[in-house]
Amino acid sequence: MPKQIRRIVAVAVLAAFAVVFLGAEWRVVRWLAPIAKLQFAPAVLAGNLAVAGAILLVTALFGRLYCSVLCPLGIMQDAAGVAGRVVRRLLKLRSKGAPSLGSRRVQFAMRHVVLVAFLAVGLCGLGFSWLEPYGIFGRIAVLWSGVALVAVIAVLAGVGRGRAWCGWACPVGTLLGLVSRVAPFRLRINGSKCVGCRKCERGCKAGAIAIDGRGKGGKIDASLCVDCFDCAAECPTGAISRRPVNAAAGDNDGGGSLTRKGFIVGTAAAGATLTTDGAEDDKVFDGGYAEITPPGVDERNASLKPAGSRSIANFSARCVGCQLCVKACPNHVLRPSRRKGDYMQPEMAFDRGYCTVDCTRCAEVCPAGAIAPLDAGVKKESVHIGYAVWHKDRCVAAAEGVNCTACERHCPVKAIKRVKSDAGVLLPVVDTKTCIGCGACEHVCPARPMPGMTVMAHERHVS
């Protein structure tokens, strides 16, 4: 029963993420998007102590339930592992044997080295996006490089035990594994019931089980175990169940089964902070001009980040590169950066749209606090994320004497005024103190191949 419950919850979670990232109707996405805020690393980066604390508490009591039912990358590996087992059966290939002592030692060293590197790089301000599992999963939505990485992980899961990434590289899994070592209610082997068939050892997707040399009894490494309950389902004598650490003698690791209750309580505690907002009607965003060939994207002084990011440094330090804001942006303003400093983290570009002052979708879905909701009383049109720069050599009014009013008409804060030049032509002038950097002028400018306006970024946003 615990295995089936886990599978139902895991499938529901994976389906919810699929709906969110595949760009369903906004009202559905807005209802499901809070599930992203239940991810551990984004919750820590966002300062969401309720979620991070709940995950740590459940892990400290029951083990890595988070990895089992909430991490989408882990669940995806489970699916790949099932596919791999089906293929092996069809080809009549032998199942994997138990991991050797040497491979266990190498695995232990590797995952802890990765954890140290992950923390060191992130705390130095270079971002946590490279190895954070939720961010890796999210990048399959928009990046071919993300698809390739997930494909590699899926192949490893299919040809290996199923949780290769979780056991060998995942820094979040390693960190939670350290916490799970103290869990009093974790899966244990009852030595008096074990017959030494080793089915659990061979089938463990995390390689966490080691049957002792006598062939009866053994131990489950809590730091590797992902609480999938496959071992308990495979055991022919019911020797594996969730047991407290101070159980009666006779069991290798204790007795007193709490299998079903422990799993249900742990899952409920991990999901207790999930909240949903009321659905709102989709907004209709202003166009106001005929379709023309999209403008080119000019070089900027730095990556342009949305209102709510506070600064480029704050955004880069918190963003896990999950691309959820990219999928949620209705005007297609956000896309993955190709810059070295913030590679794969979203930045703004205006060849396909511009940032409207009544849209806050990116802040609503961001789970890591990289794009935070604006403070009470602060309006989006008062947050200056950048400023527009006019290019005289590109402007059709200056170069061709055309009476163009596109940038002036579409500026939402009236930061652009047309002033008569010495030649008697009305040319745009940008008030950089009023301009908020929304990109409307850059997007609507009819100059081709490059627009006559380019929005430059403020390193620190001004409000």
C-alpha positions as CSV (number, residue, x, y, z in Angstrom):
1,M,0.0,0.0,0.0
2,P,2.7,2.6,0.8
3,K,4.4,1.9,-2.6
4,Q,1.1,2.5,-4.4
5,I,0.3,5.6,-2.4
6,R,3.8,7.0,-3.2
7,R,3.3,6.3,-6.9
8,I,-0.1,8.0,-7.0
9,V,1.3,11.1,-5.3
10,A,4.5,11.1,-7.5
11,V,2.5,10.8,-10.7
12,A,0.2,13.6,-9.6
13,V,3.1,15.8,-8.9
14,L,4.8,15.1,-12.2
15,A,1.6,15.7,-14.1
16,A,1.1,19.0,-12.3
17,F,4.7,20.1,-13.3
18,A,4.0,19.0,-16.9
19,V,0.9,21.1,-17.1
20,V,2.7,24.1,-15.6
21,F,5.7,23.9,-17.9
22,L,3.8,23.0,-21.1
23,G,2.0,26.4,-21.0
24,A,-1.5,25.6,-20.2
25,E,-4.2,28.3,-19.6
26,W,-2.9,30.8,-17.1
27,R,-5.8,30.2,-14.6
28,V,-4.7,26.5,-14.5
29,V,-1.0,27.4,-14.3
30,R,-1.6,29.9,-11.5
31,W,-3.5,27.3,-9.5
32,L,-0.8,24.6,-9.9
33,A,2.4,26.8,-9.9
34,P,2.7,26.9,-6.1
35,I,3.9,23.3,-6.2
36,A,7.2,24.8,-7.5
37,K,7.5,26.7,-4.2
38,L,7.6,23.3,-2.4
39,Q,11.0,22.6,-3.9
40,F,13.7,22.7,-1.3
41,A,16.5,24.8,-2.9
42,P,14.1,27.4,-4.3
43,A,12.4,27.6,-0.9
44,V,15.7,28.2,0.9
45,L,16.8,30.9,-1.7
46,A,13.4,32.6,-1.3
47,G,13.7,32.6,2.5
48,N,10.5,30.5,2.7
49,L,11.2,29.1,6.1
50,A,7.8,27.3,6.4
51,V,8.5,25.1,3.3
52,A,12.2,24.6,3.9
53,G,11.6,23.9,7.6
54,A,8.7,21.4,6.8
55,I,10.9,19.5,4.4
56,L,13.8,19.3,6.9
57,L,11.5,18.2,9.7
58,V,9.9,15.5,7.6
59,T,13.4,14.3,6.5
60,A,14.6,14.3,10.0
61,L,11.7,12.1,11.1
62,F,11.0,9.9,8.1
63,G,13.9,10.2,5.7
64,R,14.0,11.4,2.1
65,L,10.3,11.5,1.4
66,Y,10.9,14.8,-0.5
67,C,13.0,13.0,-3.1
68,S,10.4,10.3,-3.4
69,V,7.2,12.4,-4.0
70,L,8.1,16.1,-4.6
71,C,11.3,16.3,-6.7
72,P,10.2,16.2,-10.4
73,L,13.7,15.1,-11.5
74,G,13.7,12.2,-9.1
75,I,10.2,11.1,-10.2
76,M,11.3,11.4,-13.9
77,Q,14.2,9.0,-13.1
78,D,11.8,6.5,-11.6
79,A,9.8,6.5,-14.9
80,A,13.1,6.0,-16.8
81,G,14.1,3.2,-14.4
82,V,10.8,1.4,-15.0
83,A,11.3,1.7,-18.8
84,G,14.9,0.4,-18.4
85,R,13.6,-2.7,-16.5
86,V,11.1,-3.4,-19.2
87,V,13.7,-3.2,-21.8
88,R,16.1,-5.5,-19.9
89,R,13.3,-8.1,-19.4
90,L,12.4,-8.0,-23.1
91,L,16.1,-8.5,-24.0
92,K,16.5,-11.0,-21.2
93,L,19.4,-9.2,-19.7
94,R,20.5,-9.9,-16.2
95,S,19.5,-7.5,-13.4
96,K,22.1,-5.4,-11.7
97,G,23.8,-7.0,-8.8
98,A,24.5,-5.4,-5.5
99,P,27.0,-2.4,-5.4
100,S,30.5,-3.4,-4.3
101,L,32.1,-1.9,-1.3
102,G,34.5,0.0,-3.5
103,S,31.8,1.5,-5.6
104,R,29.9,2.6,-2.5
105,R,33.0,4.4,-1.3
106,V,33.5,6.2,-4.6
107,Q,29.8,7.1,-4.7
108,F,30.1,8.5,-1.1
109,A,33.1,10.6,-2.0
110,M,31.7,11.9,-5.3
111,R,28.3,13.1,-4.0
112,H,29.9,14.9,-1.1
113,V,32.5,16.6,-3.3
114,V,29.6,17.7,-5.6
115,L,27.7,19.1,-2.5
116,V,30.7,21.1,-1.4
117,A,31.3,22.5,-4.9
118,F,27.6,23.3,-5.2
119,L,27.6,25.3,-1.9
120,A,30.9,27.0,-2.6
121,V,29.9,28.2,-6.1
122,G,26.4,29.3,-4.9
123,L,27.7,31.1,-1.8
124,C,30.3,32.9,-3.9
125,G,27.4,34.5,-5.9
126,L,27.8,32.4,-9.0
127,G,24.4,30.9,-8.8
128,F,22.8,27.6,-7.7
129,S,21.3,26.8,-11.1
130,W,23.9,24.4,-12.5
131,L,23.2,21.4,-10.3
132,E,19.9,22.2,-8.6
133,P,17.5,19.3,-9.5
134,Y,14.3,21.3,-9.9
135,G,16.1,23.9,-12.1
136,I,17.5,21.1,-14.3
137,F,14.0,19.6,-14.7
138,G,12.6,23.0,-15.6
139,R,15.1,23.7,-18.3
140,I,13.6,21.0,-20.5
141,A,10.8,23.4,-21.2
142,V,12.8,25.8,-23.3
143,L,16.4,24.7,-23.7
144,W,17.8,22.0,-26.0
145,S,20.8,21.8,-23.6
146,G,18.4,21.1,-20.8
147,V,16.7,18.4,-22.9
148,A,20.2,16.8,-23.6
149,L,21.1,16.9,-19.9
150,V,17.8,15.3,-18.8
151,A,18.2,12.7,-21.6
152,V,21.6,11.7,-20.1
153,I,20.1,11.5,-16.6
154,A,17.2,9.4,-18.0
155,V,19.6,7.1,-19.8
156,L,21.6,6.6,-16.6
157,A,18.4,5.9,-14.7
158,G,17.3,3.4,-17.4
159,V,20.6,1.4,-17.7
160,G,21.4,1.7,-14.0
161,R,19.4,1.3,-10.8
162,G,17.0,4.1,-11.5
163,R,18.3,6.9,-9.2
164,A,21.8,7.4,-10.5
165,W,21.7,11.2,-10.4
166,C,20.2,11.2,-6.8
167,G,22.9,8.8,-5.5
168,W,25.9,10.1,-7.3
169,A,25.6,13.8,-7.9
170,C,22.4,15.6,-6.6
171,P,23.5,18.1,-4.0
172,V,20.0,18.5,-2.6
173,G,19.7,14.8,-2.2
174,T,23.1,14.6,-0.5
175,L,22.2,17.4,2.0
176,L,18.8,15.8,2.8
177,G,20.6,12.5,3.1
178,L,22.8,13.9,5.9
179,V,19.7,15.0,7.7
180,S,17.9,11.6,7.2
181,R,20.6,9.8,9.1
182,V,19.0,10.9,12.3
183,A,15.5,9.9,11.2
184,P,13.9,7.7,13.9
185,F,11.1,6.4,11.7
186,R,12.9,5.0,8.6
187,L,12.9,1.8,6.6
188,R,14.7,-1.0,8.5
189,I,15.3,-4.7,8.0
190,N,14.0,-7.2,10.6
191,G,16.8,-9.7,10.9
192,S,14.6,-12.3,12.4
193,K,12.3,-12.3,9.4
194,C,15.0,-11.9,6.7
195,V,15.7,-15.1,4.7
196,G,18.7,-13.6,2.8
197,C,17.1,-13.7,-0.7
198,R,18.7,-10.4,-1.6
199,K,15.7,-9.3,-3.7
200,C,15.6,-6.0,-1.9
201,E,19.4,-5.4,-2.4
202,R,19.2,-6.1,-6.1
203,G,16.1,-4.1,-6.7
204,C,17.0,-1.0,-4.7
205,K,17.0,1.9,-7.1
206,A,19.3,3.9,-4.9
207,G,21.7,1.1,-4.1
208,A,21.1,1.8,-0.4
209,I,20.7,-1.8,0.9
210,A,23.5,-4.0,2.0
211,I,22.7,-7.6,3.2
212,D,25.3,-8.8,5.6
213,G,27.8,-11.6,4.8
214,R,25.8,-14.2,6.7
215,G,23.0,-13.8,4.2
216,K,20.3,-12.8,6.7
217,G,19.6,-9.3,7.9
218,G,21.3,-6.1,6.8
219,K,21.2,-2.4,6.8
220,I,19.5,0.3,4.7
221,D,21.7,3.4,4.2
222,A,19.3,6.2,5.2
223,S,21.4,8.8,3.4
224,L,20.8,7.0,0.1
225,C,17.3,5.6,0.6
226,V,14.7,7.7,-1.3
227,D,11.7,6.0,0.5
228,C,10.3,4.4,-2.7
229,F,9.1,1.3,-0.7
230,D,10.1,-1.0,-3.6
231,C,12.1,-3.1,-1.2
232,A,9.2,-3.6,1.2
233,A,7.0,-4.6,-1.7
234,E,9.6,-7.1,-3.0
235,C,10.4,-8.7,0.4
236,P,8.6,-12.1,0.5
237,T,8.6,-12.3,4.3
238,G,7.7,-8.7,5.2
239,A,11.0,-8.1,6.9
240,I,11.3,-4.5,5.7
241,S,9.1,-1.8,7.1
242,R,9.3,1.6,8.7
243,R,10.4,1.2,12.3
244,P,11.4,3.4,15.1
245,V,15.0,3.4,16.2
246,N,14.3,2.3,19.8
247,A,12.2,-0.7,18.9
248,A,12.4,-4.1,20.7
249,A,15.3,-6.4,20.3
250,G,15.2,-9.1,17.6
251,D,15.2,-6.8,14.6
252,N,18.4,-5.7,13.0
253,D,17.4,-2.1,13.2
254,G,14.4,-2.2,15.5
255,G,10.7,-3.2,15.3
256,G,7.3,-1.7,15.6
257,S,6.0,-1.1,12.1
258,L,4.9,2.4,11.2
259,T,5.0,1.9,7.4
260,R,1.6,3.2,6.2
261,K,1.0,5.8,8.9
262,G,4.6,7.2,8.7
263,F,4.4,7.6,5.0
264,I,1.0,9.3,4.9
265,V,1.9,11.7,7.8
266,G,5.2,12.6,6.3
267,T,3.7,13.3,2.9
268,A,0.9,15.4,4.4
269,A,3.4,17.4,6.4
270,A,5.6,18.1,3.4
271,G,2.5,19.3,1.4
272,A,0.9,21.3,4.2
273,T,2.2,24.6,3.0
274,L,0.8,24.3,-0.5
275,T,-1.6,27.1,-1.1
276,T,-3.5,28.2,-4.2
277,D,-4.7,31.6,-5.3
278,G,-8.0,32.3,-6.9
279,A,-8.0,32.2,-10.6
280,E,-8.3,35.5,-12.6
281,D,-9.3,36.1,-16.1
282,D,-6.4,36.2,-18.6
283,K,-5.5,39.8,-19.4
284,V,-5.5,41.2,-22.9
285,F,-2.3,43.0,-23.6
286,D,-2.0,46.1,-25.8
287,G,-0.6,45.7,-29.3
288,G,-1.8,48.8,-31.1
289,Y,0.2,48.3,-34.3
290,A,0.2,46.0,-37.3
291,E,2.4,43.0,-37.4
292,I,5.8,43.6,-39.0
293,T,9.1,41.8,-39.1
294,P,10.4,41.5,-35.5
295,P,13.3,43.9,-34.6
296,G,16.7,42.6,-33.9
297,V,18.0,42.3,-30.3
298,D,20.7,44.8,-29.6
299,E,23.7,44.4,-27.3
300,R,23.0,45.7,-23.8
301,N,25.4,46.8,-21.0
302,A,24.1,43.9,-18.8
303,S,21.3,41.4,-18.6
304,L,17.9,43.1,-18.1
305,K,15.9,41.6,-15.2
306,P,12.2,42.0,-14.4
307,A,10.7,44.3,-11.8
308,G,10.9,42.5,-8.4
309,S,14.4,41.3,-9.0
310,R,15.8,44.3,-7.0
311,S,19.2,44.0,-8.7
312,I,21.1,41.9,-11.2
313,A,23.3,40.4,-8.4
314,N,20.2,39.5,-6.3
315,F,18.6,37.8,-9.3
316,S,21.7,35.8,-10.2
317,A,22.3,34.6,-6.7
318,R,18.7,33.3,-6.2
319,C,17.6,32.1,-9.7
320,V,17.8,28.3,-10.2
321,G,17.1,28.6,-14.0
322,C,13.9,26.6,-13.9
323,Q,12.4,28.7,-16.8
324,L,9.0,28.8,-15.1
325,C,8.9,32.6,-15.5
326,V,9.8,32.2,-19.2
327,K,6.8,29.9,-19.8
328,A,4.5,32.2,-17.8
329,C,5.4,35.4,-19.6
330,P,2.4,36.2,-21.9
331,N,4.4,38.6,-24.1
332,H,7.4,36.3,-24.5
333,V,9.8,38.9,-23.1
334,L,11.8,36.5,-20.9
335,R,14.2,34.0,-22.4
336,P,17.4,32.1,-21.2
337,S,20.5,34.2,-21.1
338,R,23.5,33.2,-23.3
339,R,25.9,35.4,-21.3
340,K,28.7,33.7,-19.4
341,G,27.9,35.3,-16.1
342,D,24.2,34.2,-15.9
343,Y,24.0,31.4,-18.5
344,M,20.6,29.8,-18.7
345,Q,19.1,32.3,-16.2
346,P,16.2,34.4,-17.7
347,E,16.8,37.9,-19.1
348,M,14.5,40.3,-21.0
349,A,14.4,40.9,-24.7
350,F,11.9,42.9,-26.7
351,D,11.8,41.5,-30.2
352,R,8.6,39.6,-29.6
353,G,6.9,41.8,-27.0
354,Y,7.4,44.2,-24.2
355,C,6.8,44.2,-20.4
356,T,3.4,45.6,-19.6
357,V,2.9,47.5,-16.4
358,D,-0.2,45.4,-15.4
359,C,1.5,42.0,-15.6
360,T,3.1,40.3,-12.6
361,R,3.0,36.7,-13.7
362,C,6.8,36.1,-13.4
363,A,6.8,37.3,-9.8
364,E,3.7,35.1,-9.0
365,V,5.4,31.9,-10.3
366,C,9.0,32.3,-9.2
367,P,9.7,29.8,-6.5
368,A,13.2,31.0,-5.5
369,G,12.5,34.7,-4.8
370,A,14.7,35.8,-7.7
371,I,11.6,37.8,-8.9
372,A,9.6,38.8,-5.8
373,P,6.2,40.4,-5.6
374,L,6.6,44.2,-5.2
375,D,6.2,45.7,-1.7
376,A,2.8,46.9,-0.7
377,G,2.1,50.3,-2.2
378,V,4.8,50.0,-4.9
379,K,3.5,50.0,-8.4
380,K,5.3,48.3,-11.3
381,E,5.3,51.5,-13.3
382,S,7.4,53.2,-10.6
383,V,10.2,50.5,-10.7
384,H,13.1,51.5,-13.0
385,I,14.8,48.4,-14.3
386,G,16.5,50.2,-17.1
387,Y,16.5,53.2,-19.5
388,A,16.0,53.6,-23.2
389,V,18.8,54.9,-25.4
390,W,17.9,56.6,-28.8
391,H,20.0,55.8,-31.9
392,K,19.9,58.7,-34.3
393,D,21.5,56.7,-37.1
394,R,18.7,54.1,-37.0
395,C,15.7,56.2,-36.3
396,V,13.4,56.5,-39.4
397,A,12.4,60.0,-38.4
398,A,16.0,61.2,-38.3
399,A,17.3,59.2,-41.3
400,E,14.3,59.4,-43.6
401,G,12.3,62.4,-42.3
402,V,9.3,60.2,-41.5
403,N,6.7,61.5,-39.1
404,C,7.0,58.5,-36.7
405,T,5.2,58.5,-33.3
406,A,5.4,54.8,-32.4
407,C,7.8,55.2,-29.4
408,E,6.1,58.3,-28.0
409,R,2.6,56.8,-28.2
410,H,3.4,53.4,-26.6
411,C,5.5,54.6,-23.7
412,P,3.4,53.8,-20.6
413,V,5.1,56.5,-18.4
414,K,5.4,59.2,-21.0
415,A,9.1,59.3,-20.8
416,I,9.5,60.0,-24.5
417,K,8.7,63.3,-26.1
418,R,9.2,64.5,-29.6
419,V,11.2,67.7,-30.0
420,K,11.7,69.6,-33.3
421,S,15.2,69.5,-34.6
422,D,17.1,72.2,-36.4
423,A,16.0,70.6,-39.7
424,G,12.4,70.9,-38.6
425,V,11.8,67.2,-38.0
426,L,10.2,65.9,-34.8
427,L,12.7,63.6,-33.1
428,P,12.3,61.5,-29.9
429,V,14.0,62.5,-26.7
430,V,14.1,60.1,-23.7
431,D,13.8,61.3,-20.1
432,T,16.0,58.6,-18.6
433,K,14.9,59.6,-15.0
434,T,11.3,58.8,-16.0
435,C,11.9,55.8,-18.2
436,I,11.3,52.4,-16.5
437,G,12.9,50.2,-19.1
438,C,9.7,48.3,-20.1
439,G,10.9,47.9,-23.7
440,A,7.7,49.2,-25.4
441,C,9.7,51.7,-27.4
442,E,12.3,49.2,-28.5
443,H,9.6,46.7,-29.5
444,V,7.3,49.0,-31.5
445,C,10.1,50.9,-33.3
446,P,9.7,50.3,-37.0
447,A,13.4,50.7,-37.8
448,R,15.0,47.6,-39.3
449,P,17.1,45.5,-39.0
450,M,17.8,47.0,-35.6
451,P,15.4,49.2,-33.6
452,G,16.1,52.9,-33.0
453,M,15.7,52.4,-29.3
454,T,17.8,50.1,-27.0
455,V,16.9,49.5,-23.3
456,M,20.0,49.5,-21.1
457,A,19.9,47.8,-17.7
458,H,20.2,49.3,-14.2
459,E,22.6,47.1,-12.1
460,R,20.3,47.9,-9.1
461,H,16.7,48.7,-9.7
462,V,15.4,52.1,-8.7
463,S,11.9,52.7,-7.3
